[in-house]
Amino acid sequence: MTVEELIVEGKKYVHSTFAKMILADLLGVSTLELLTILNQKVEDCFIPLYLEKIQKLKENKPIQYVLGNVNFYGNSFFVDENVLIPRFETEELVENTIFYINQLFPKKDLKVIDLGCGSGCIGITLKKKIPFLDVTLLDISPLALEVARKNANNLGVSVSFLEGDMLENISEKFDVIISNPPYLCDAEEIDSLVSQNEPPLALYGGEDGLDYYRKIFLKAPSCVSSSFLIALEIGENQREAIVTLAKTTFPAATIEAKKDLQGRDRMIFIFQR
Ligand code: GLN
């Protein structure tokens, strides 16, 4: 079958954009390049793989799990059902954190910990962008840590890994703590594509969604150096509660909340020089 014939076949079941994405990914070309080889014959071995992926998508699987990868901050991260699919908002958390690190601690050797690292997208991107950082990736799920390890290998970065529940068993001190913890309220109604596919452990943060922030702040004072940065992604209605938690925990620190590109409260930075 040709590329065009396969796209036509895929379009019977899923949107043509997805059919093209799946085929392009299998053939190792971009979706734009795919359109320049419409008459090319596709090797038979690709056809069952292509149809299997179309079928998965039809069964309400997210395209990122079907492809097995997602672009985050310009790098391709492997993802599967054991990790949250990295989101655009989290790229903004990373971008702002890079800015804060450069402003607050230029050129310093810093110890950084990414709590609840999932795919590792945050910590690995930080290490790629600021190579002198000493980065630890922590997650409670060994299966998520396996994914993060795979991504660190694929992207050629050297980082450390720890299994644990936030800062619970941490006895070292870090200069930067960064986290996109699970922050949905247990009862929150969410898109079935998310609730049926992404790991609940990566999504829900208790009755009010704040359980993991409370855990972080409980232990943070003994886990940060005298000057530090804590960078947190938050749910859009959680700013006030988390600023209060931060102020009570670190009365002398500066606390800045930031909005994402859509104008929603999505990040909190707490720092002390
Ligand atoms: N740190 C990962 C991410 O931002 C996973 C976060 C999570 O599982 N809540 O994508």
py3Dmol code that shows the C-alpha trace and the ligand (Angstrom):
import py3Dmol

protein = """\
ATOM      1  CA  MET A   1       0.000   0.000   0.000  1.00  0.00           C
ATOM      2  CA  THR A   2       1.135   3.584  -0.572  1.00  0.00           C
ATOM      3  CA  VAL A   3       1.390   6.315   2.041  1.00  0.00           C
ATOM      4  CA  GLU A   4      -1.750   7.911   0.633  1.00  0.00           C
ATOM      5  CA  GLU A   5      -3.712   4.660   0.695  1.00  0.00           C
ATOM      6  CA  LEU A   6      -2.749   4.095   4.317  1.00  0.00           C
ATOM      7  CA  ILE A   7      -3.825   7.612   5.293  1.00  0.00           C
ATOM      8  CA  VAL A   8      -7.171   7.031   3.565  1.00  0.00           C
ATOM      9  CA  GLU A   9      -7.538   3.712   5.433  1.00  0.00           C
ATOM     10  CA  GLY A  10      -6.686   5.336   8.790  1.00  0.00           C
ATOM     11  CA  LYS A  11      -9.105   8.208   8.172  1.00  0.00           C
ATOM     12  CA  LYS A  12     -11.977   5.739   8.219  1.00  0.00           C
ATOM     13  CA  TYR A  13     -11.446   5.357  11.970  1.00  0.00           C
ATOM     14  CA  VAL A  14      -9.644   8.421  13.309  1.00  0.00           C
ATOM     15  CA  HIS A  15      -9.090  12.061  12.358  1.00  0.00           C
ATOM     16  CA  SER A  16      -6.722  12.393   9.395  1.00  0.00           C
ATOM     17  CA  THR A  17      -4.288  14.497  11.490  1.00  0.00           C
ATOM     18  CA  PHE A  18      -3.809  11.538  13.825  1.00  0.00           C
ATOM     19  CA  ALA A  19      -3.535   9.028  10.958  1.00  0.00           C
ATOM     20  CA  LYS A  20      -0.755  11.173   9.458  1.00  0.00           C
ATOM     21  CA  MET A  21       1.003  11.586  12.804  1.00  0.00           C
ATOM     22  CA  ILE A  22       1.037   7.831  13.402  1.00  0.00           C
ATOM     23  CA  LEU A  23       2.278   6.971   9.915  1.00  0.00           C
ATOM     24  CA  ALA A  24       4.917   9.722   9.921  1.00  0.00           C
ATOM     25  CA  ASP A  25       6.175   8.555  13.322  1.00  0.00           C
ATOM     26  CA  LEU A  26       6.409   4.927  12.134  1.00  0.00           C
ATOM     27  CA  LEU A  27       8.283   5.908   8.986  1.00  0.00           C
ATOM     28  CA  GLY A  28      10.568   8.275  10.883  1.00  0.00           C
ATOM     29  CA  VAL A  29       9.589  11.385   8.916  1.00  0.00           C
ATOM     30  CA  SER A  30       7.785  14.606   9.863  1.00  0.00           C
ATOM     31  CA  THR A  31       4.096  15.016   8.987  1.00  0.00           C
ATOM     32  CA  LEU A  32       5.119  17.626   6.403  1.00  0.00           C
ATOM     33  CA  GLU A  33       7.613  15.258   4.791  1.00  0.00           C
ATOM     34  CA  LEU A  34       4.919  12.588   4.723  1.00  0.00           C
ATOM     35  CA  LEU A  35       2.914  14.727   2.308  1.00  0.00           C
ATOM     36  CA  THR A  36       5.835  14.768  -0.124  1.00  0.00           C
ATOM     37  CA  ILE A  37       5.937  10.952  -0.350  1.00  0.00           C
ATOM     38  CA  LEU A  38       2.239  10.206  -0.798  1.00  0.00           C
ATOM     39  CA  ASN A  39       2.846   7.840  -3.726  1.00  0.00           C
ATOM     40  CA  GLN A  40       5.666   5.943  -2.047  1.00  0.00           C
ATOM     41  CA  LYS A  41       5.029   2.279  -1.263  1.00  0.00           C
ATOM     42  CA  VAL A  42       5.161   1.484   2.483  1.00  0.00           C
ATOM     43  CA  GLU A  43       6.996  -1.703   3.449  1.00  0.00           C
ATOM     44  CA  ASP A  44       4.571  -4.451   4.441  1.00  0.00           C
ATOM     45  CA  CYS A  45       6.045  -4.801   7.952  1.00  0.00           C
ATOM     46  CA  PHE A  46       4.757  -1.324   8.903  1.00  0.00           C
ATOM     47  CA  ILE A  47       1.135  -1.982   7.984  1.00  0.00           C
ATOM     48  CA  PRO A  48       0.010  -4.129  10.980  1.00  0.00           C
ATOM     49  CA  LEU A  49       1.813  -1.746  13.346  1.00  0.00           C
ATOM     50  CA  TYR A  50       0.051   1.219  11.779  1.00  0.00           C
ATOM     51  CA  LEU A  51      -3.368  -0.408  11.954  1.00  0.00           C
ATOM     52  CA  GLU A  52      -2.781  -1.503  15.559  1.00  0.00           C
ATOM     53  CA  LYS A  53      -2.005   2.091  16.565  1.00  0.00           C
ATOM     54  CA  ILE A  54      -5.058   3.417  14.704  1.00  0.00           C
ATOM     55  CA  GLN A  55      -7.134   0.867  16.616  1.00  0.00           C
ATOM     56  CA  LYS A  56      -5.693   1.989  19.991  1.00  0.00           C
ATOM     57  CA  LEU A  57      -6.506   5.605  19.216  1.00  0.00           C
ATOM     58  CA  LYS A  58     -10.035   4.593  18.239  1.00  0.00           C
ATOM     59  CA  GLU A  59     -10.299   2.938  21.664  1.00  0.00           C
ATOM     60  CA  ASN A  60      -9.796   6.322  23.376  1.00  0.00           C
ATOM     61  CA  LYS A  61      -6.045   6.074  24.014  1.00  0.00           C
ATOM     62  CA  PRO A  62      -4.186   9.398  24.030  1.00  0.00           C
ATOM     63  CA  ILE A  63      -2.098   9.989  20.909  1.00  0.00           C
ATOM     64  CA  GLN A  64       1.048  10.428  23.044  1.00  0.00           C
ATOM     65  CA  TYR A  65       0.738   6.904  24.505  1.00  0.00           C
ATOM     66  CA  VAL A  66      -0.064   5.502  21.060  1.00  0.00           C
ATOM     67  CA  LEU A  67       3.001   7.112  19.518  1.00  0.00           C
ATOM     68  CA  GLY A  68       5.029   6.374  22.642  1.00  0.00           C
ATOM     69  CA  ASN A  69       6.594   9.801  22.668  1.00  0.00           C
ATOM     70  CA  VAL A  70       5.890  13.470  23.210  1.00  0.00           C
ATOM     71  CA  ASN A  71       7.839  16.609  22.500  1.00  0.00           C
ATOM     72  CA  PHE A  72       8.704  18.565  25.619  1.00  0.00           C
ATOM     73  CA  TYR A  73      10.796  21.702  25.387  1.00  0.00           C
ATOM     74  CA  GLY A  74      12.278  20.585  22.050  1.00  0.00           C
ATOM     75  CA  ASN A  75      13.184  17.049  23.113  1.00  0.00           C
ATOM     76  CA  SER A  76      11.370  13.797  22.460  1.00  0.00           C
ATOM     77  CA  PHE A  77      10.382  11.991  25.687  1.00  0.00           C
ATOM     78  CA  PHE A  78       9.263   8.380  25.758  1.00  0.00           C
ATOM     79  CA  VAL A  79       5.899   8.011  27.553  1.00  0.00           C
ATOM     80  CA  ASP A  80       3.686   5.076  28.491  1.00  0.00           C
ATOM     81  CA  GLU A  81       0.714   4.427  30.807  1.00  0.00           C
ATOM     82  CA  ASN A  82       2.963   4.579  33.864  1.00  0.00           C
ATOM     83  CA  VAL A  83       3.572   8.309  33.609  1.00  0.00           C
ATOM     84  CA  LEU A  84       1.637  11.519  33.212  1.00  0.00           C
ATOM     85  CA  ILE A  85       1.791  12.931  29.698  1.00  0.00           C
ATOM     86  CA  PRO A  86       3.904  16.099  29.959  1.00  0.00           C
ATOM     87  CA  ARG A  87       1.822  19.254  29.444  1.00  0.00           C
ATOM     88  CA  PHE A  88       2.527  22.662  27.858  1.00  0.00           C
ATOM     89  CA  GLU A  89       2.030  24.395  31.221  1.00  0.00           C
ATOM     90  CA  THR A  90       4.917  22.378  32.609  1.00  0.00           C
ATOM     91  CA  GLU A  91       7.165  23.741  29.855  1.00  0.00           C
ATOM     92  CA  GLU A  92       6.312  27.166  31.265  1.00  0.00           C
ATOM     93  CA  LEU A  93       7.269  26.016  34.754  1.00  0.00           C
ATOM     94  CA  VAL A  94      10.640  24.877  33.399  1.00  0.00           C
ATOM     95  CA  GLU A  95      11.150  28.062  31.387  1.00  0.00           C
ATOM     96  CA  ASN A  96      10.443  30.277  34.410  1.00  0.00           C
ATOM     97  CA  THR A  97      12.628  28.136  36.643  1.00  0.00           C
ATOM     98  CA  ILE A  98      15.573  28.500  34.245  1.00  0.00           C
ATOM     99  CA  PHE A  99      15.042  32.264  34.423  1.00  0.00           C
ATOM    100  CA  TYR A 100      14.965  32.246  38.250  1.00  0.00           C
ATOM    101  CA  ILE A 101      18.054  30.017  38.515  1.00  0.00           C
ATOM    102  CA  ASN A 102      20.017  32.329  36.207  1.00  0.00           C
ATOM    103  CA  GLN A 103      18.853  35.426  38.118  1.00  0.00           C
ATOM    104  CA  LEU A 104      19.307  34.094  41.631  1.00  0.00           C
ATOM    105  CA  PHE A 105      22.293  31.771  41.415  1.00  0.00           C
ATOM    106  CA  PRO A 106      24.215  32.419  38.188  1.00  0.00           C
ATOM    107  CA  LYS A 107      26.903  29.845  37.399  1.00  0.00           C
ATOM    108  CA  LYS A 108      26.683  28.180  40.798  1.00  0.00           C
ATOM    109  CA  ASP A 109      26.850  24.424  41.236  1.00  0.00           C
ATOM    110  CA  LEU A 110      23.349  23.687  42.402  1.00  0.00           C
ATOM    111  CA  LYS A 111      21.691  20.576  43.729  1.00  0.00           C
ATOM    112  CA  VAL A 112      18.237  20.197  42.237  1.00  0.00           C
ATOM    113  CA  ILE A 113      15.495  17.687  43.027  1.00  0.00           C
ATOM    114  CA  ASP A 114      12.450  17.047  40.817  1.00  0.00           C
ATOM    115  CA  LEU A 115       9.731  15.611  43.078  1.00  0.00           C
ATOM    116  CA  GLY A 116       7.269  13.242  41.391  1.00  0.00           C
ATOM    117  CA  CYS A 117       9.371  13.230  38.244  1.00  0.00           C
ATOM    118  CA  GLY A 118       7.105  10.933  36.176  1.00  0.00           C
ATOM    119  CA  SER A 119       8.636  10.823  32.689  1.00  0.00           C
ATOM    120  CA  GLY A 120      11.494  12.965  33.979  1.00  0.00           C
ATOM    121  CA  CYS A 121      10.595  15.809  31.625  1.00  0.00           C
ATOM    122  CA  ILE A 122      11.272  18.583  34.180  1.00  0.00           C
ATOM    123  CA  GLY A 123      14.562  17.434  35.693  1.00  0.00           C
ATOM    124  CA  ILE A 124      16.020  16.138  32.438  1.00  0.00           C
ATOM    125  CA  THR A 125      15.173  19.371  30.591  1.00  0.00           C
ATOM    126  CA  LEU A 126      16.766  21.451  33.372  1.00  0.00           C
ATOM    127  CA  LYS A 127      19.930  19.348  33.178  1.00  0.00           C
ATOM    128  CA  LYS A 128      20.023  19.699  29.377  1.00  0.00           C
ATOM    129  CA  LYS A 129      19.590  23.470  29.567  1.00  0.00           C
ATOM    130  CA  ILE A 130      21.916  24.106  32.528  1.00  0.00           C
ATOM    131  CA  PRO A 131      24.499  21.303  32.410  1.00  0.00           C
ATOM    132  CA  PHE A 132      26.296  22.269  35.634  1.00  0.00           C
ATOM    133  CA  LEU A 133      23.224  21.406  37.730  1.00  0.00           C
ATOM    134  CA  ASP A 134      23.391  18.273  39.869  1.00  0.00           C
ATOM    135  CA  VAL A 135      19.904  16.847  39.287  1.00  0.00           C
ATOM    136  CA  THR A 136      18.032  14.133  41.210  1.00  0.00           C
ATOM    137  CA  LEU A 137      14.768  12.710  39.900  1.00  0.00           C
ATOM    138  CA  LEU A 138      12.431  11.267  42.526  1.00  0.00           C
ATOM    139  CA  ASP A 139       9.190   9.343  42.161  1.00  0.00           C
ATOM    140  CA  ILE A 140       7.171   6.974  44.324  1.00  0.00           C
ATOM    141  CA  SER A 141       6.513   4.694  41.344  1.00  0.00           C
ATOM    142  CA  PRO A 142       9.350   2.361  40.290  1.00  0.00           C
ATOM    143  CA  LEU A 143       7.670   2.023  36.896  1.00  0.00           C
ATOM    144  CA  ALA A 144       7.738   5.802  36.413  1.00  0.00           C
ATOM    145  CA  LEU A 145      11.400   5.850  37.438  1.00  0.00           C
ATOM    146  CA  GLU A 146      12.105   3.274  34.728  1.00  0.00           C
ATOM    147  CA  VAL A 147      10.568   5.617  32.168  1.00  0.00           C
ATOM    148  CA  ALA A 148      12.582   8.553  33.517  1.00  0.00           C
ATOM    149  CA  ARG A 149      15.762   6.452  33.335  1.00  0.00           C
ATOM    150  CA  LYS A 150      15.050   5.535  29.758  1.00  0.00           C
ATOM    151  CA  ASN A 151      14.546   9.217  28.886  1.00  0.00           C
ATOM    152  CA  ALA A 152      17.757  10.287  30.597  1.00  0.00           C
ATOM    153  CA  ASN A 153      19.630   7.606  28.595  1.00  0.00           C
ATOM    154  CA  ASN A 154      17.940   8.493  25.305  1.00  0.00           C
ATOM    155  CA  LEU A 155      18.701  12.166  25.782  1.00  0.00           C
ATOM    156  CA  GLY A 156      22.237  11.589  27.010  1.00  0.00           C
ATOM    157  CA  VAL A 157      22.037  13.291  30.401  1.00  0.00           C
ATOM    158  CA  SER A 158      23.543  12.143  33.635  1.00  0.00           C
ATOM    159  CA  VAL A 159      21.131  12.518  36.568  1.00  0.00           C
ATOM    160  CA  SER A 160      20.430  10.546  39.772  1.00  0.00           C
ATOM    161  CA  PHE A 161      17.271   8.645  40.644  1.00  0.00           C
ATOM    162  CA  LEU A 162      15.505   8.093  43.941  1.00  0.00           C
ATOM    163  CA  GLU A 163      12.377   6.167  44.846  1.00  0.00           C
ATOM    164  CA  GLY A 164      10.336   7.926  47.492  1.00  0.00           C
ATOM    165  CA  ASP A 165       7.256   9.855  48.549  1.00  0.00           C
ATOM    166  CA  MET A 166       8.126  13.518  47.999  1.00  0.00           C
ATOM    167  CA  LEU A 167      10.679  14.645  50.614  1.00  0.00           C
ATOM    168  CA  GLU A 168       9.698  12.012  53.194  1.00  0.00           C
ATOM    169  CA  ASN A 169      13.013  10.136  53.392  1.00  0.00           C
ATOM    170  CA  ILE A 170      15.321  12.875  52.189  1.00  0.00           C
ATOM    171  CA  SER A 171      18.098  13.863  54.557  1.00  0.00           C
ATOM    172  CA  GLU A 172      20.272  15.917  52.137  1.00  0.00           C
ATOM    173  CA  LYS A 173      19.836  19.596  51.368  1.00  0.00           C
ATOM    174  CA  PHE A 174      18.946  20.940  47.932  1.00  0.00           C
ATOM    175  CA  ASP A 175      19.280  24.412  46.420  1.00  0.00           C
ATOM    176  CA  VAL A 176      16.342  23.954  44.090  1.00  0.00           C
ATOM    177  CA  ILE A 177      13.199  21.925  44.659  1.00  0.00           C
ATOM    178  CA  ILE A 178      10.917  21.677  41.658  1.00  0.00           C
ATOM    179  CA  SER A 179       7.667  19.775  41.351  1.00  0.00           C
ATOM    180  CA  ASN A 180       4.540  19.356  39.320  1.00  0.00           C
ATOM    181  CA  PRO A 181       2.775  17.211  41.933  1.00  0.00           C
ATOM    182  CA  PRO A 182      -0.612  15.550  41.480  1.00  0.00           C
ATOM    183  CA  TYR A 183      -3.043  18.362  42.306  1.00  0.00           C
ATOM    184  CA  LEU A 184      -6.534  17.436  41.124  1.00  0.00           C
ATOM    185  CA  CYS A 185      -9.238  17.172  43.808  1.00  0.00           C
ATOM    186  CA  ASP A 186     -10.362  13.565  44.203  1.00  0.00           C
ATOM    187  CA  ALA A 187     -13.905  14.400  43.098  1.00  0.00           C
ATOM    188  CA  GLU A 188     -12.907  16.632  40.188  1.00  0.00           C
ATOM    189  CA  GLU A 189     -14.617  15.859  36.867  1.00  0.00           C
ATOM    190  CA  ILE A 190     -12.034  15.489  34.158  1.00  0.00           C
ATOM    191  CA  ASP A 191     -11.906  14.498  30.508  1.00  0.00           C
ATOM    192  CA  SER A 192     -12.362  10.732  30.126  1.00  0.00           C
ATOM    193  CA  LEU A 193      -9.281  10.608  27.908  1.00  0.00           C
ATOM    194  CA  VAL A 194      -7.291  11.611  31.008  1.00  0.00           C
ATOM    195  CA  SER A 195      -9.222   9.719  33.715  1.00  0.00           C
ATOM    196  CA  GLN A 196      -9.328   6.455  31.742  1.00  0.00           C
ATOM    197  CA  ASN A 197      -5.698   6.452  30.717  1.00  0.00           C
ATOM    198  CA  GLU A 198      -3.290   8.455  32.845  1.00  0.00           C
ATOM    199  CA  PRO A 199      -2.124   7.040  36.214  1.00  0.00           C
ATOM    200  CA  PRO A 200      -4.414   8.202  39.077  1.00  0.00           C
ATOM    201  CA  LEU A 201      -1.318   8.384  41.269  1.00  0.00           C
ATOM    202  CA  ALA A 202       0.009  11.160  39.030  1.00  0.00           C
ATOM    203  CA  LEU A 203      -3.264  13.094  38.934  1.00  0.00           C
ATOM    204  CA  TYR A 204      -5.020  13.267  42.298  1.00  0.00           C
ATOM    205  CA  GLY A 205      -3.924  15.150  45.389  1.00  0.00           C
ATOM    206  CA  GLY A 206      -6.606  14.272  47.947  1.00  0.00           C
ATOM    207  CA  GLU A 207      -9.916  15.882  48.827  1.00  0.00           C
ATOM    208  CA  ASP A 208      -8.792  19.451  48.123  1.00  0.00           C
ATOM    209  CA  GLY A 209      -5.938  18.522  45.783  1.00  0.00           C
ATOM    210  CA  LEU A 210      -3.369  20.003  48.175  1.00  0.00           C
ATOM    211  CA  ASP A 211      -2.058  16.864  49.911  1.00  0.00           C
ATOM    212  CA  TYR A 212       1.275  16.821  48.073  1.00  0.00           C
ATOM    213  CA  TYR A 213       1.943  20.534  48.642  1.00  0.00           C
ATOM    214  CA  ARG A 214       1.354  19.999  52.376  1.00  0.00           C
ATOM    215  CA  LYS A 215       3.775  17.052  52.267  1.00  0.00           C
ATOM    216  CA  ILE A 216       6.384  19.144  50.469  1.00  0.00           C
ATOM    217  CA  PHE A 217       6.132  22.121  52.853  1.00  0.00           C
ATOM    218  CA  LEU A 218       6.166  19.916  55.926  1.00  0.00           C
ATOM    219  CA  LYS A 219       9.645  18.627  55.093  1.00  0.00           C
ATOM    220  CA  ALA A 220      11.023  21.461  52.905  1.00  0.00           C
ATOM    221  CA  PRO A 221      12.616  23.587  55.685  1.00  0.00           C
ATOM    222  CA  SER A 222      15.023  20.773  56.570  1.00  0.00           C
ATOM    223  CA  CYS A 223      15.715  19.902  52.903  1.00  0.00           C
ATOM    224  CA  VAL A 224      16.760  23.292  51.517  1.00  0.00           C
ATOM    225  CA  SER A 225      20.067  25.169  51.706  1.00  0.00           C
ATOM    226  CA  SER A 226      20.190  28.638  53.300  1.00  0.00           C
ATOM    227  CA  SER A 227      19.549  30.169  49.894  1.00  0.00           C
ATOM    228  CA  PHE A 228      17.064  28.238  47.820  1.00  0.00           C
ATOM    229  CA  LEU A 229      14.386  28.209  45.157  1.00  0.00           C
ATOM    230  CA  ILE A 230      11.194  26.152  45.298  1.00  0.00           C
ATOM    231  CA  ALA A 231       9.294  26.043  42.011  1.00  0.00           C
ATOM    232  CA  LEU A 232       5.825  24.513  41.951  1.00  0.00           C
ATOM    233  CA  GLU A 233       3.193  23.965  39.325  1.00  0.00           C
ATOM    234  CA  ILE A 234      -0.282  24.457  40.808  1.00  0.00           C
ATOM    235  CA  GLY A 235      -3.931  24.034  39.868  1.00  0.00           C
ATOM    236  CA  GLU A 236      -5.542  27.236  38.672  1.00  0.00           C
ATOM    237  CA  ASN A 237      -7.617  27.713  41.844  1.00  0.00           C
ATOM    238  CA  GLN A 238      -4.901  26.826  44.330  1.00  0.00           C
ATOM    239  CA  ARG A 239      -2.781  29.976  44.380  1.00  0.00           C
ATOM    240  CA  GLU A 240      -4.142  31.465  47.585  1.00  0.00           C
ATOM    241  CA  ALA A 241      -3.946  28.255  49.607  1.00  0.00           C
ATOM    242  CA  ILE A 242      -0.410  27.483  48.470  1.00  0.00           C
ATOM    243  CA  VAL A 243       0.866  31.034  48.990  1.00  0.00           C
ATOM    244  CA  THR A 244      -0.486  30.799  52.553  1.00  0.00           C
ATOM    245  CA  LEU A 245       1.270  27.453  53.078  1.00  0.00           C
ATOM    246  CA  ALA A 246       4.500  28.901  51.685  1.00  0.00           C
ATOM    247  CA  LYS A 247       4.305  32.061  53.828  1.00  0.00           C
ATOM    248  CA  THR A 248       3.733  30.119  57.014  1.00  0.00           C
ATOM    249  CA  THR A 249       6.569  27.729  56.208  1.00  0.00           C
ATOM    250  CA  PHE A 250       9.089  30.309  54.955  1.00  0.00           C
ATOM    251  CA  PRO A 251       8.136  33.704  56.497  1.00  0.00           C
ATOM    252  CA  ALA A 252      11.364  35.378  55.314  1.00  0.00           C
ATOM    253  CA  ALA A 253      11.223  34.149  51.718  1.00  0.00           C
ATOM    254  CA  THR A 254      10.004  35.968  48.612  1.00  0.00           C
ATOM    255  CA  ILE A 255       6.942  34.364  47.074  1.00  0.00           C
ATOM    256  CA  GLU A 256       5.922  35.034  43.488  1.00  0.00           C
ATOM    257  CA  ALA A 257       2.930  33.552  41.706  1.00  0.00           C
ATOM    258  CA  LYS A 258       2.921  33.425  37.905  1.00  0.00           C
ATOM    259  CA  LYS A 259       0.225  32.899  35.323  1.00  0.00           C
ATOM    260  CA  ASP A 260       0.497  30.650  32.285  1.00  0.00           C
ATOM    261  CA  LEU A 261       0.087  31.924  28.703  1.00  0.00           C
ATOM    262  CA  GLN A 262      -3.680  31.559  29.076  1.00  0.00           C
ATOM    263  CA  GLY A 263      -3.721  33.867  32.081  1.00  0.00           C
ATOM    264  CA  ARG A 264      -4.388  31.154  34.685  1.00  0.00           C
ATOM    265  CA  ASP A 265      -2.529  31.000  38.024  1.00  0.00           C
ATOM    266  CA  ARG A 266      -0.256  28.029  37.428  1.00  0.00           C
ATOM    267  CA  MET A 267       3.105  28.482  39.145  1.00  0.00           C
ATOM    268  CA  ILE A 268       4.534  29.550  42.470  1.00  0.00           C
ATOM    269  CA  PHE A 269       8.175  30.399  43.119  1.00  0.00           C
ATOM    270  CA  ILE A 270       9.494  30.701  46.647  1.00  0.00           C
ATOM    271  CA  PHE A 271      13.060  31.858  47.080  1.00  0.00           C
ATOM    272  CA  GLN A 272      15.626  33.181  49.436  1.00  0.00           C
ATOM    273  CA  ARG A 273      19.087  34.424  48.380  1.00  0.00           C
TER     274      ARG A 273
END
"""
ligand_1 = """\
10
LIG
N 6.885 15.741 36.561
C 6.095 15.043 35.598
C 5.431 16.044 34.664
O 5.385 17.189 34.942
C 5.054 14.172 36.277
C 4.138 14.922 37.152
C 3.098 14.053 37.814
O 3.116 12.842 37.656
N 2.196 14.674 38.535
O 4.947 15.708 33.620
"""
view = py3Dmol.view(width=600, height=400)
view.addModel(protein, "pdb")
view.setStyle({"model": 0}, {"cartoon": {"style": "trace"}})
view.addModel(ligand_1, "xyz")
view.setStyle({"model": 1}, {"stick": {}})
view.zoomTo()
view.show()
